Amino acid sequence: NRITVRWIELCTSGQPFLASSSGINPPATYGWRCDEYGDNQPPVCRFVPEPSSTDRSLFPVDYRSRCPNGRAPTKDGSLSVCVFNSGSVPPGVYPGLKLSGQVTLAGNYYLDGSGLQVMGNARVIGQPGQSVFIFIGPDRSGSNCGSNNASVTFQQNSTFVVTPPTSGAYKDLVLFQSRSCQVQGGSNKNSFDIQGGVTMGSPDPPYGVIYLPTAHIDIGPEGTGGTQTVINMRVIAYEIRLRGPVYFGDIWIPSGDVKHGDIHLVE
């Protein structure tokens, strides 16, 4: 097996998305490689603030007490989630989301402490003409962003293909995990679990960005007999662990907001 690694110059603080605007001093000229998205212009670093769950201009409805079906969120172990087995998921603030079957997303989602679960063989797509932005926030402790060491899980053979925002503060971002989320340790320390045969993102632009500055990403071949996982997105994470066949559009390891990690080729 062979992997080709290309090191690139990043922003002043080592991040394409900075934790504070004061990090852009002097103005950075490296980091966000616009040329790869067809813009054919010099890359520019930019400040990306963390959104608030109370911002109704971004997240129109608060579903933490009552899910859109009018019921209280479902208890799933230590998690509290709204469950969707089909249909459209309204934008807004949720304790967490558990998606199966075929579901459609459109707009902005704030997940407050219980993270995101996409179940095996689920198909999660964006509504035509609508962008999708998902913020993975911490719970009231201020550091936990899910349980079982995974704040985001994509189970075997699931599909997640949405269009990122094309303007505004969260331009290009599809998944953004809070910088406050605790960097987890131990032998099972992944906070983003992508299992075998998963497809994320479209091979056509705009591809979108997964920005997880404190996450350990684990990508494995579970239950698929070695079926390749395909991630047509730019991935920014603390650490990435690869097991089994994986195609990546692009990988960045940050070193600005948190101490940078590494890429581990395990199998």
Accessible surface in RSA format (square Angstrom, percent):
REM  Atomic radii and reference values for relative SASA: ProtOr
REM  Chains: A
REM  Algorithm: Lee & Richards
REM  Probe-radius: 1.40
REM  Slices: 20
REM RES _ NUM      All-atoms   Total-Side   Main-Chain    Non-polar    All polar
REM                ABS   REL    ABS   REL    ABS   REL    ABS   REL    ABS   REL
RES ASN A   1   201.29 138.8 115.86 112.0  85.44 205.7  44.56 107.2 156.74 151.5
RES ARG A   2   223.60  93.9 183.02  93.3  40.57  96.6  71.67  98.0 151.93  92.1
RES ILE A   3    75.16  42.8  53.40  39.8  21.77  52.5  56.81  40.9  18.36  49.8
RES THR A   4   120.00  85.3  90.31  91.6  29.69  70.7  71.12  95.5  48.88  73.9
RES VAL A   5    82.52  54.3  52.85  47.8  29.66  71.5  55.76  48.5  26.75  72.6
RES ARG A   6   164.14  68.9 137.58  70.1  26.56  63.2  63.96  87.4 100.18  60.7
RES TRP A   7   221.14  88.7 195.60  94.7  25.54  60.0 174.15  92.9  46.99  76.2
RES ILE A   8    41.92  23.9  19.41  14.5  22.51  54.3  26.45  19.0  15.47  42.0
RES GLU A   9   117.35  67.4 102.27  77.4  15.08  35.9  46.84  90.6  70.51  57.6
RES LEU A  10    39.39  21.9  24.39  17.4  15.00  37.7  24.39  17.1  15.00  40.4
RES CYS A  11     9.10   6.9   0.00   0.0   9.10  21.4   0.53   1.3   8.57   9.2
RES THR A  12    73.12  52.0  35.95  36.4  37.18  88.6  40.26  54.1  32.86  49.7
RES SER A  13    43.66  36.9  29.94  40.0  13.72  31.6  24.77  52.8  18.89  26.5
RES GLY A  14    13.28  16.4   0.00   N/A  13.28  16.4  12.08  33.2   1.20   2.7
RES GLN A  15     0.11   0.1   0.11   0.1   0.00   0.0   0.11   0.2   0.00   0.0
RES PRO A  16     0.40   0.3   0.40   0.4   0.00   0.0   0.40   0.3   0.00   0.0
RES PHE A  17     0.08   0.0   0.08   0.0   0.00   0.0   0.08   0.0   0.00   0.0
RES LEU A  18     2.29   1.3   2.29   1.6   0.00   0.0   2.29   1.6   0.00   0.0
RES ALA A  19    49.97  45.9  31.75  49.0  18.22  41.4  31.75  44.7  18.22  48.3
RES SER A  20    52.76  44.6  50.82  67.8   1.94   4.5  35.13  74.8  17.64  24.7
RES SER A  21    70.97  60.0  61.76  82.4   9.21  21.2  26.52  56.5  44.45  62.3
RES SER A  22    91.03  76.9  66.12  88.2  24.91  57.4  58.23 124.0  32.80  45.9
RES GLY A  23    18.96  23.4   0.00   N/A  18.96  23.4  17.05  46.8   1.91   4.3
RES ILE A  24    47.62  27.1  32.46  24.2  15.15  36.5  32.46  23.4  15.15  41.1
RES ASN A  25   115.34  79.5  97.96  94.7  17.38  41.9  13.28  32.0 102.06  98.6
RES PRO A  26    92.69  67.6  92.31  84.1   0.38   1.4  92.69  76.5   0.00   0.0
RES PRO A  27   110.01  80.2  97.99  89.3  12.02  43.7  97.99  80.9  12.02  74.7
RES ALA A  28    15.24  14.0   1.48   2.3  13.75  31.3   6.26   8.8   8.97  23.8
RES THR A  29    86.86  61.8  79.25  80.3   7.61  18.1  67.12  90.1  19.74  29.8
RES TYR A  30   108.91  50.8 108.51  61.7   0.39   1.0  63.09  47.4  45.82  56.5
RES GLY A  31     1.04   1.3   0.00   N/A   1.04   1.3   0.00   0.0   1.04   2.3
RES TRP A  32    13.59   5.5  13.59   6.6   0.00   0.0   6.41   3.4   7.18  11.6
RES ARG A  33    38.65  16.2  38.58  19.7   0.07   0.2  14.61  20.0  24.03  14.6
RES CYS A  34    12.40   9.4  11.92  13.3   0.48   1.1   0.48   1.2  11.92  12.9
RES ASP A  35    79.60  55.8  63.86  63.6  15.74  37.2  26.48  62.3  53.12  53.0
RES GLU A  36    61.91  35.5  37.37  28.3  24.55  58.4  31.82  61.6  30.09  24.6
RES TYR A  37    42.60  19.9  22.58  12.8  20.01  52.1  21.49  16.1  21.11  26.0
RES GLY A  38    66.33  81.8   0.00   N/A  66.33  81.8  36.16  99.2  30.17  67.6
RES ASP A  39    66.66  46.7  43.57  43.4  23.09  54.6   8.05  18.9  58.61  58.5
RES ASN A  40   135.82  93.7 113.81 110.0  22.01  53.0  25.83  62.2 109.99 106.3
RES GLN A  41    97.16  54.3  87.50  63.9   9.66  23.0  22.91  48.8  74.25  56.3
RES PRO A  42   105.02  76.5  96.11  87.6   8.91  32.4 101.91  84.1   3.11  19.3
RES PRO A  43    29.06  21.2  27.63  25.2   1.44   5.2  27.63  22.8   1.44   8.9
RES VAL A  44    89.24  58.7  88.25  79.9   0.99   2.4  88.25  76.7   0.99   2.7
RES CYS A  45     6.63   5.0   0.09   0.1   6.54  15.4   0.09   0.2   6.54   7.0
RES ARG A  46    51.86  21.8  49.58  25.3   2.28   5.4  47.41  64.8   4.45   2.7
RES PHE A  47    79.87  40.0  64.04  39.7  15.83  41.2  64.04  38.8  15.83  45.3
RES VAL A  48     0.00   0.0   0.00   0.0   0.00   0.0   0.00   0.0   0.00   0.0
RES PRO A  49    46.98  34.2  44.56  40.6   2.43   8.8  46.98  38.8   0.00   0.0
RES GLU A  50    63.74  36.6  37.47  28.3  26.27  62.5  25.55  49.4  38.19  31.2
RES PRO A  51    12.94   9.4   0.00   0.0  12.94  47.0   5.51   4.6   7.43  46.2
RES SER A  52    54.26  45.9  45.70  61.0   8.56  19.7  40.37  86.0  13.90  19.5
RES SER A  53    17.19  14.5  15.88  21.2   1.31   3.0   0.33   0.7  16.86  23.6
RES THR A  54    99.34  70.7  83.35  84.5  15.99  38.1  63.62  85.4  35.73  54.0
RES ASP A  55    48.01  33.6  40.43  40.2   7.58  17.9  16.28  38.3  31.73  31.6
RES ARG A  56    99.32  41.7  84.39  43.0  14.93  35.5  57.50  78.6  41.82  25.3
RES SER A  57   105.69  89.3  60.92  81.3  44.77 103.1  57.58 122.6  48.11  67.4
RES LEU A  58    41.79  23.3  38.57  27.6   3.22   8.1  38.57  27.1   3.22   8.7
RES PHE A  59     0.00   0.0   0.00   0.0   0.00   0.0   0.00   0.0   0.00   0.0
RES PRO A  60    67.83  49.4  50.08  45.6  17.75  64.5  51.28  42.3  16.55 102.8
RES VAL A  61    66.34  43.7  63.32  57.3   3.01   7.3  66.34  57.6   0.00   0.0
RES ASP A  62    57.88  40.5  35.44  35.3  22.44  53.1  19.79  46.6  38.09  38.0
RES TYR A  63    30.30  14.1  30.30  17.2   0.00   0.0  14.37  10.8  15.93  19.6
RES ARG A  64    76.55  32.1  65.02  33.1  11.53  27.4  24.92  34.1  51.62  31.3
RES SER A  65    88.48  74.8  75.93 101.3  12.54  28.9  43.09  91.8  45.38  63.6
RES ARG A  66   141.00  59.2 138.08  70.4   2.92   6.9  46.93  64.1  94.06  57.0
RES CYS A  67    10.35   7.8   6.95   7.8   3.39   8.0   3.62   9.2   6.73   7.3
RES PRO A  68    48.89  35.6  14.62  13.3  34.26 124.5  18.90  15.6  29.98 186.3
RES ASN A  69    99.33  68.5  61.43  59.4  37.90  91.2  43.94 105.8  55.38  53.5
RES GLY A  70    47.89  59.1   0.00   N/A  47.89  59.1  31.60  86.7  16.29  36.5
RES ARG A  71   175.61  73.7 173.12  88.3   2.48   5.9  52.03  71.1 123.57  74.9
RES ALA A  72    56.16  51.6  43.83  67.6  12.33  28.1  43.83  61.7  12.33  32.7
RES PRO A  73    23.71  17.3  10.05   9.2  13.67  49.7  10.08   8.3  13.63  84.7
RES THR A  74    70.75  50.3  64.60  65.5   6.15  14.7  45.23  60.8  25.52  38.6
RES LYS A  75   154.89  75.6 130.85  80.3  24.04  57.2  92.91  83.6  61.99  66.0
RES ASP A  76    43.67  30.6  36.65  36.5   7.02  16.6   7.40  17.4  36.27  36.2
RES GLY A  77    73.83  91.0   0.00   N/A  73.83  91.0  46.21 126.8  27.62  61.9
RES SER A  78    94.07  79.5  53.80  71.8  40.27  92.8  57.08 121.6  36.99  51.8
RES LEU A  79    17.07   9.5  16.99  12.2   0.08   0.2  17.07  12.0   0.00   0.0
RES SER A  80    25.61  21.6  25.43  33.9   0.18   0.4  15.60  33.2  10.01  14.0
RES VAL A  81     0.21   0.1   0.21   0.2   0.00   0.0   0.21   0.2   0.00   0.0
RES CYS A  82     0.65   0.5   0.25   0.3   0.40   0.9   0.65   1.6   0.00   0.0
RES VAL A  83    56.17  37.0  34.98  31.7  21.19  51.1  34.98  30.4  21.19  57.5
RES PHE A  84    25.36  12.7  22.64  14.0   2.71   7.1  25.36  15.4   0.00   0.0
RES ASN A  85    97.70  67.4  87.17  84.2  10.53  25.4  28.27  68.0  69.43  67.1
RES SER A  86    77.67  65.6  65.27  87.1  12.41  28.6  30.78  65.5  46.90  65.7
RES GLY A  87    41.87  51.6   0.00   N/A  41.87  51.6  38.03 104.4   3.84   8.6
RES SER A  88    76.43  64.6  59.45  79.3  16.99  39.1  32.71  69.7  43.72  61.2
RES VAL A  89     2.82   1.9   0.00   0.0   2.82   6.8   0.00   0.0   2.82   7.6
RES PRO A  90    42.83  31.2  37.88  34.5   4.94  18.0  42.83  35.4   0.00   0.0
RES PRO A  91    42.53  31.0  41.59  37.9   0.94   3.4  41.59  34.3   0.94   5.8
RES GLY A  92     0.00   0.0   0.00   N/A   0.00   0.0   0.00   0.0   0.00   0.0
RES VAL A  93     0.00   0.0   0.00   0.0   0.00   0.0   0.00   0.0   0.00   0.0
RES TYR A  94     0.00   0.0   0.00   0.0   0.00   0.0   0.00   0.0   0.00   0.0
RES PRO A  95    11.62   8.5  11.17  10.2   0.45   1.6  11.62   9.6   0.00   0.0
RES GLY A  96     0.00   0.0   0.00   N/A   0.00   0.0   0.00   0.0   0.00   0.0
RES LEU A  97     0.92   0.5   0.78   0.6   0.14   0.4   0.78   0.5   0.14   0.4
RES LYS A  98    51.38  25.1  51.16  31.4   0.22   0.5  13.29  12.0  38.09  40.6
RES LEU A  99     0.34   0.2   0.34   0.2   0.00   0.0   0.34   0.2   0.00   0.0
RES SER A 100    28.02  23.7  27.83  37.1   0.19   0.4  19.01  40.5   9.01  12.6
RES GLY A 101    40.35  49.8   0.00   N/A  40.35  49.8  33.47  91.9   6.88  15.4
RES GLN A 102    94.57  52.9  86.49  63.2   8.08  19.2  28.35  60.3  66.22  50.2
RES VAL A 103     0.33   0.2   0.00   0.0   0.33   0.8   0.33   0.3   0.00   0.0
RES THR A 104    28.46  20.2  27.37  27.7   1.09   2.6   9.16  12.3  19.30  29.2
RES LEU A 105     0.84   0.5   0.73   0.5   0.11   0.3   0.84   0.6   0.00   0.0
RES ALA A 106    17.89  16.5  15.79  24.4   2.10   4.8  16.10  22.7   1.80   4.8
RES GLY A 107    20.85  25.7   0.00   N/A  20.85  25.7  20.85  57.2   0.00   0.0
RES ASN A 108    33.97  23.4  32.75  31.7   1.22   2.9   0.00   0.0  33.97  32.8
RES TYR A 109     0.14   0.1   0.14   0.1   0.00   0.0   0.14   0.1   0.00   0.0
RES TYR A 110    19.66   9.2  19.66  11.2   0.00   0.0   0.30   0.2  19.36  23.9
RES LEU A 111     0.00   0.0   0.00   0.0   0.00   0.0   0.00   0.0   0.00   0.0
RES ASP A 112    35.27  24.7  24.68  24.6  10.58  25.0   0.40   0.9  34.86  34.8
RES GLY A 113     8.76  10.8   0.00   N/A   8.76  10.8   1.95   5.3   6.82  15.3
RES SER A 114    12.29  10.4  10.28  13.7   2.01   4.6   0.00   0.0  12.29  17.2
RES GLY A 115     0.28   0.3   0.00   N/A   0.28   0.3   0.20   0.6   0.08   0.2
RES LEU A 116     2.06   1.1   0.35   0.3   1.70   4.3   0.35   0.2   1.70   4.6
RES GLN A 117    28.59  16.0  28.59  20.9   0.00   0.0  12.21  26.0  16.38  12.4
RES VAL A 118     0.00   0.0   0.00   0.0   0.00   0.0   0.00   0.0   0.00   0.0
RES MET A 119    41.61  21.5  41.61  27.5   0.00   0.0  41.54  35.3   0.07   0.1
RES GLY A 120    28.87  35.6   0.00   N/A  28.87  35.6  10.54  28.9  18.33  41.1
RES ASN A 121   114.47  78.9  92.20  89.1  22.27  53.6  28.24  68.0  86.23  83.3
RES ALA A 122     1.20   1.1   0.00   0.0   1.20   2.7   0.28   0.4   0.92   2.4
RES ARG A 123   110.43  46.4 110.37  56.3   0.05   0.1  32.07  43.8  78.35  47.5
RES VAL A 124     0.00   0.0   0.00   0.0   0.00   0.0   0.00   0.0   0.00   0.0
RES ILE A 125    38.88  22.1  38.88  29.0   0.00   0.0  38.88  28.0   0.00   0.0
RES GLY A 126    17.04  21.0   0.00   N/A  17.04  21.0   3.89  10.7  13.15  29.5
RES GLN A 127    77.98  43.6  75.63  55.3   2.35   5.6  13.51  28.8  64.47  48.9
RES PRO A 128   122.48  89.3  98.09  89.4  24.39  88.7 109.42  90.3  13.06  81.1
RES GLY A 129    86.43 106.6   0.00   N/A  86.43 106.6  45.10 123.8  41.33  92.6
RES GLN A 130    83.65  46.8  78.46  57.3   5.18  12.3   5.48  11.7  78.16  59.3
RES SER A 131    40.35  34.1  33.35  44.5   7.00  16.1   9.13  19.4  31.22  43.7
RES VAL A 132     0.15   0.1   0.00   0.0   0.15   0.4   0.15   0.1   0.00   0.0
RES PHE A 133     1.21   0.6   0.99   0.6   0.22   0.6   0.99   0.6   0.22   0.6
RES ILE A 134     0.56   0.3   0.56   0.4   0.00   0.0   0.56   0.4   0.00   0.0
RES PHE A 135     1.86   0.9   1.86   1.2   0.00   0.0   1.86   1.1   0.00   0.0
RES ILE A 136     0.02   0.0   0.02   0.0   0.00   0.0   0.02   0.0   0.00   0.0
RES GLY A 137     0.06   0.1   0.00   N/A   0.06   0.1   0.00   0.0   0.06   0.1
RES PRO A 138    23.94  17.4  20.07  18.3   3.86  14.0  20.07  16.6   3.86  24.0
RES ASP A 139    49.24  34.5  41.97  41.8   7.27  17.2  21.97  51.7  27.28  27.2
RES ARG A 140   247.98 104.1 208.62 106.3  39.35  93.7  88.78 121.3 159.19  96.5
RES SER A 141    76.60  64.7  33.56  44.8  43.05  99.2  45.68  97.3  30.93  43.3
RES GLY A 142    33.90  41.8   0.00   N/A  33.90  41.8  26.01  71.4   7.88  17.7
RES SER A 143    34.78  29.4  33.69  45.0   1.08   2.5  20.31  43.3  14.46  20.3
RES ASN A 144    69.62  48.0  66.44  64.2   3.18   7.7  11.53  27.8  58.09  56.1
RES CYS A 145     5.47   4.1   2.12   2.4   3.34   7.9   2.20   5.6   3.27   3.5
RES GLY A 146    20.82  25.7   0.00   N/A  20.82  25.7   2.30   6.3  18.51  41.5
RES SER A 147    23.72  20.0  15.31  20.4   8.40  19.4  19.29  41.1   4.43   6.2
RES ASN A 148   129.46  89.3 104.62 101.1  24.84  59.8  37.12  89.3  92.34  89.2
RES ASN A 149    49.08  33.8  44.70  43.2   4.38  10.5   1.03   2.5  48.05  46.4
RES ALA A 150    19.12  17.6   9.58  14.8   9.54  21.7   9.58  13.5   9.54  25.3
RES SER A 151     2.18   1.8   0.47   0.6   1.71   3.9   0.82   1.8   1.36   1.9
RES VAL A 152     0.29   0.2   0.12   0.1   0.16   0.4   0.29   0.2   0.00   0.0
RES THR A 153    19.81  14.1  19.73  20.0   0.07   0.2  10.27  13.8   9.54  14.4
RES PHE A 154     0.00   0.0   0.00   0.0   0.00   0.0   0.00   0.0   0.00   0.0
RES GLN A 155    47.29  26.4  47.29  34.6   0.00   0.0   2.23   4.7  45.06  34.2
RES GLN A 156    53.05  29.7  53.05  38.8   0.00   0.0  10.55  22.5  42.50  32.2
RES ASN A 157    61.84  42.6  49.57  47.9  12.27  29.6  12.87  31.0  48.97  47.3
RES SER A 158     0.37   0.3   0.00   0.0   0.37   0.9   0.00   0.0   0.37   0.5
RES THR A 159    26.63  18.9  26.63  27.0   0.00   0.0   4.97   6.7  21.67  32.8
RES PHE A 160     0.00   0.0   0.00   0.0   0.00   0.0   0.00   0.0   0.00   0.0
RES VAL A 161    43.29  28.5  40.47  36.6   2.82   6.8  40.47  35.2   2.82   7.6
RES VAL A 162     8.18   5.4   0.00   0.0   8.18  19.7   3.86   3.4   4.32  11.7
RES THR A 163    59.84  42.6  58.34  59.1   1.50   3.6  22.86  30.7  36.99  55.9
RES PRO A 164     0.15   0.1   0.15   0.1   0.00   0.0   0.15   0.1   0.00   0.0
RES PRO A 165    14.86  10.8  13.63  12.4   1.24   4.5  14.61  12.1   0.25   1.6
RES THR A 166    91.37  65.0  75.36  76.4  16.02  38.2  46.00  61.8  45.37  68.6
RES SER A 167    82.65  69.8  71.50  95.4  11.15  25.7  38.89  82.8  43.76  61.3
RES GLY A 168    59.52  73.4   0.00   N/A  59.52  73.4  40.82 112.0  18.71  41.9
RES ALA A 169    50.38  46.3  29.25  45.1  21.13  48.1  40.74  57.4   9.64  25.5
RES TYR A 170    19.40   9.1  18.27  10.4   1.12   2.9  13.71  10.3   5.69   7.0
RES LYS A 171    70.88  34.6  70.88  43.5   0.00   0.0  50.25  45.2  20.63  22.0
RES ASP A 172     9.75   6.8   9.75   9.7   0.00   0.0   0.28   0.7   9.46   9.4
RES LEU A 173     0.00   0.0   0.00   0.0   0.00   0.0   0.00   0.0   0.00   0.0
RES VAL A 174     0.00   0.0   0.00   0.0   0.00   0.0   0.00   0.0   0.00   0.0
RES LEU A 175     0.00   0.0   0.00   0.0   0.00   0.0   0.00   0.0   0.00   0.0
RES PHE A 176     0.00   0.0   0.00   0.0   0.00   0.0   0.00   0.0   0.00   0.0
RES GLN A 177     1.61   0.9   1.61   1.2   0.00   0.0   0.00   0.0   1.61   1.2
RES SER A 178     0.66   0.6   0.66   0.9   0.00   0.0   0.00   0.0   0.66   0.9
RES ARG A 179    40.35  16.9  25.34  12.9  15.01  35.7  21.55  29.5  18.80  11.4
RES SER A 180    63.82  53.9  45.19  60.3  18.63  42.9  19.91  42.4  43.91  61.5
RES CYS A 181     5.61   4.2   2.12   2.4   3.49   8.2   2.12   5.4   3.49   3.8
RES GLN A 182   102.59  57.4  93.16  68.1   9.43  22.4  27.24  58.0  75.34  57.1
RES VAL A 183    55.28  36.4  36.31  32.9  18.98  45.7  36.31  31.5  18.98  51.5
RES GLN A 184    38.25  21.4  34.37  25.1   3.88   9.2  16.74  35.6  21.50  16.3
RES GLY A 185    53.49  66.0   0.00   N/A  53.49  66.0  32.69  89.7  20.80  46.6
RES GLY A 186    59.39  73.2   0.00   N/A  59.39  73.2  39.99 109.7  19.41  43.5
RES SER A 187   128.01 108.2  79.59 106.2  48.42 111.5  58.75 125.1  69.26  97.0
RES ASN A 188    85.63  59.1  79.64  77.0   5.99  14.4  29.89  71.9  55.74  53.9
RES LYS A 189    72.67  35.5  71.27  43.7   1.40   3.3  29.05  26.1  43.62  46.5
RES ASN A 190    15.78  10.9  14.16  13.7   1.62   3.9   3.66   8.8  12.12  11.7
RES SER A 191     1.41   1.2   1.41   1.9   0.00   0.0   1.23   2.6   0.18   0.3
RES PHE A 192     0.16   0.1   0.16   0.1   0.00   0.0   0.16   0.1   0.00   0.0
RES ASP A 193    23.24  16.3  23.24  23.1   0.00   0.0   0.69   1.6  22.54  22.5
RES ILE A 194     1.60   0.9   1.60   1.2   0.00   0.0   1.60   1.2   0.00   0.0
RES GLN A 195    26.02  14.5  26.02  19.0   0.00   0.0   0.00   0.0  26.02  19.7
RES GLY A 196     0.77   0.9   0.00   N/A   0.77   0.9   0.77   2.1   0.00   0.0
RES GLY A 197    10.99  13.5   0.00   N/A  10.99  13.5   0.11   0.3  10.87  24.4
RES VAL A 198     0.03   0.0   0.00   0.0   0.03   0.1   0.00   0.0   0.03   0.1
RES THR A 199    47.76  34.0  47.76  48.4   0.00   0.0  23.35  31.4  24.41  36.9
RES MET A 200     0.00   0.0   0.00   0.0   0.00   0.0   0.00   0.0   0.00   0.0
RES GLY A 201     1.03   1.3   0.00   N/A   1.03   1.3   0.02   0.1   1.01   2.3
RES SER A 202    31.42  26.6  29.40  39.2   2.03   4.7  19.34  41.2  12.09  16.9
RES PRO A 203    98.60  71.9  80.66  73.5  17.94  65.2  82.84  68.4  15.77  98.0
RES ASP A 204    93.37  65.4  91.23  90.8   2.15   5.1  23.04  54.2  70.34  70.1
RES PRO A 205    81.77  59.6  61.20  55.8  20.56  74.7  61.42  50.7  20.35 126.5
RES PRO A 206    56.02  40.8  49.80  45.4   6.22  22.6  50.68  41.8   5.34  33.2
RES TYR A 207    63.62  29.7  62.88  35.8   0.74   1.9  32.44  24.4  31.18  38.4
RES GLY A 208     0.58   0.7   0.00   N/A   0.58   0.7   0.00   0.0   0.58   1.3
RES VAL A 209     0.00   0.0   0.00   0.0   0.00   0.0   0.00   0.0   0.00   0.0
RES ILE A 210     0.70   0.4   0.70   0.5   0.00   0.0   0.70   0.5   0.00   0.0
RES TYR A 211     0.00   0.0   0.00   0.0   0.00   0.0   0.00   0.0   0.00   0.0
RES LEU A 212     0.10   0.1   0.10   0.1   0.00   0.0   0.10   0.1   0.00   0.0
RES PRO A 213     0.00   0.0   0.00   0.0   0.00   0.0   0.00   0.0   0.00   0.0
RES THR A 214     2.15   1.5   1.98   2.0   0.17   0.4   1.98   2.7   0.17   0.3
RES ALA A 215     0.00   0.0   0.00   0.0   0.00   0.0   0.00   0.0   0.00   0.0
RES HIS A 216    10.23   5.6  10.23   7.1   0.00   0.0   9.31   9.6   0.92   1.1
RES ILE A 217     2.88   1.6   1.30   1.0   1.58   3.8   1.51   1.1   1.36   3.7
RES ASP A 218    10.32   7.2  10.32  10.3   0.00   0.0   4.18   9.8   6.14   6.1
RES ILE A 219     0.38   0.2   0.38   0.3   0.00   0.0   0.38   0.3   0.00   0.0
RES GLY A 220     1.88   2.3   0.00   N/A   1.88   2.3   0.39   1.1   1.49   3.3
RES PRO A 221    37.04  27.0  30.98  28.2   6.06  22.0  32.90  27.2   4.14  25.8
RES GLU A 222    59.57  34.2  51.56  39.0   8.01  19.1  46.02  89.0  13.55  11.1
RES GLY A 223    72.94  89.9   0.00   N/A  72.94  89.9  33.13  90.9  39.81  89.2
RES THR A 224    20.18  14.4   0.26   0.3  19.92  47.5   8.59  11.5  11.59  17.5
RES GLY A 225    89.57 110.5   0.00   N/A  89.57 110.5  47.41 130.1  42.17  94.4
RES GLY A 226    34.12  42.1   0.00   N/A  34.12  42.1  18.89  51.8  15.22  34.1
RES THR A 227    69.43  49.4  59.70  60.5   9.74  23.2  47.22  63.4  22.21  33.6
RES GLN A 228    90.61  50.7  78.52  57.4  12.09  28.8  19.79  42.1  70.82  53.7
RES THR A 229     1.56   1.1   1.56   1.6   0.00   0.0   0.24   0.3   1.32   2.0
RES VAL A 230    37.33  24.6  37.33  33.8   0.00   0.0  37.33  32.4   0.00   0.0
RES ILE A 231     0.37   0.2   0.37   0.3   0.00   0.0   0.37   0.3   0.00   0.0
RES ASN A 232    18.00  12.4  14.90  14.4   3.10   7.5   4.51  10.8  13.50  13.0
RES MET A 233     2.01   1.0   0.00   0.0   2.01   4.8   1.99   1.7   0.01   0.0
RES ARG A 234     4.35   1.8   2.26   1.2   2.09   5.0   0.72   1.0   3.63   2.2
RES VAL A 235     1.40   0.9   1.40   1.3   0.00   0.0   1.40   1.2   0.00   0.0
RES ILE A 236     0.02   0.0   0.02   0.0   0.00   0.0   0.02   0.0   0.00   0.0
RES ALA A 237     0.00   0.0   0.00   0.0   0.00   0.0   0.00   0.0   0.00   0.0
RES TYR A 238    37.52  17.5  37.52  21.3   0.00   0.0   7.82   5.9  29.70  36.6
RES GLU A 239    17.92  10.3  17.85  13.5   0.07   0.2   0.61   1.2  17.31  14.1
RES ILE A 240     0.00   0.0   0.00   0.0   0.00   0.0   0.00   0.0   0.00   0.0
RES ARG A 241    92.74  38.9  92.55  47.2   0.19   0.5  29.03  39.7  63.71  38.6
RES LEU A 242    15.59   8.7  15.34  11.0   0.25   0.6  15.48  10.9   0.11   0.3
RES ARG A 243    40.00  16.8  38.72  19.7   1.28   3.0   3.46   4.7  36.54  22.1
RES GLY A 244    25.57  31.5   0.00   N/A  25.57  31.5  15.66  43.0   9.91  22.2
RES PRO A 245    60.11  43.8  45.29  41.3  14.82  53.9  56.87  47.0   3.24  20.1
RES VAL A 246    35.71  23.5   3.96   3.6  31.75  76.5   3.96   3.4  31.75  86.1
RES TYR A 247   107.92  50.4 105.17  59.8   2.75   7.1  69.24  52.0  38.68  47.7
RES PHE A 248    32.05  16.0  13.59   8.4  18.47  48.0  13.59   8.2  18.47  52.8
RES GLY A 249    44.33  54.7   0.00   N/A  44.33  54.7  14.79  40.6  29.54  66.2
RES ASP A 250    27.50  19.3  21.49  21.4   6.01  14.2  12.91  30.4  14.60  14.6
RES ILE A 251    39.08  22.2  18.22  13.6  20.86  50.3  18.22  13.1  20.86  56.6
RES TRP A 252     9.07   3.6   4.25   2.1   4.82  11.3   9.01   4.8   0.06   0.1
RES ILE A 253    29.60  16.8  15.44  11.5  14.16  34.1  15.44  11.1  14.16  38.4
RES PRO A 254     0.56   0.4   0.00   0.0   0.56   2.0   0.56   0.5   0.00   0.0
RES SER A 255    57.84  48.9  35.40  47.2  22.44  51.7  18.23  38.8  39.61  55.5
RES GLY A 256    33.25  41.0   0.00   N/A  33.25  41.0   4.10  11.2  29.15  65.3
RES ASP A 257    35.17  24.6   3.86   3.8  31.31  74.0   5.28  12.4  29.89  29.8
RES VAL A 258    32.13  21.1  22.59  20.4   9.54  23.0  31.46  27.3   0.67   1.8
RES LYS A 259   169.22  82.6 150.31  92.2  18.91  45.0 102.96  92.7  66.26  70.6
RES HIS A 260    99.66  54.5  92.14  64.0   7.52  19.2  55.58  57.3  44.08  51.3
RES GLY A 261    16.75  20.7   0.00   N/A  16.75  20.7   8.31  22.8   8.43  18.9
RES ASP A 262    79.10  55.4  77.23  76.9   1.87   4.4  12.84  30.2  66.26  66.1
RES ILE A 263    49.61  28.2  32.38  24.1  17.24  41.5  32.38  23.3  17.24  46.8
RES HIS A 264    78.90  43.1  75.47  52.5   3.43   8.8  51.48  53.1  27.42  31.9
RES LEU A 265   101.30  56.4  68.03  48.7  33.27  83.6  68.28  48.0  33.02  88.9
RES VAL A 266    64.44  42.4  34.97  31.7  29.47  71.0  40.04  34.8  24.40  66.2
RES GLU A 267   134.18  77.0  85.35  64.6  48.83 116.3  62.80 121.5  71.37  58.3
END  Absolute sums over single chains surface
CHAIN  1 A    11894.8       8864.6       3030.2       6048.2       5846.6
END  Absolute sums over all chains
TOTAL         11894.8       8864.6       3030.2       6048.2       5846.6
